[in-house]
Amino acid sequence: MPSEIVAPVAAMGAFFLTFMAAMAYGVISSNLADRKAR
């Protein structure tokens, strides 16, 4: 695979994984806080 293709795909993949992890962390933490409040 040429590096011109690998570099942007790897960058987008890393950004997407980071975004998904942040979303999941926010949802889980808000769920835990909601459970403790009840």
Summary of the structure (lengths in Angstrom):
residues: 38
radius of gyration: 16.5
end to end distance: 53.5
largest distance: 54.6
contacts: 69
relative contact order: 0.09
helix: 92%
strand: 0%
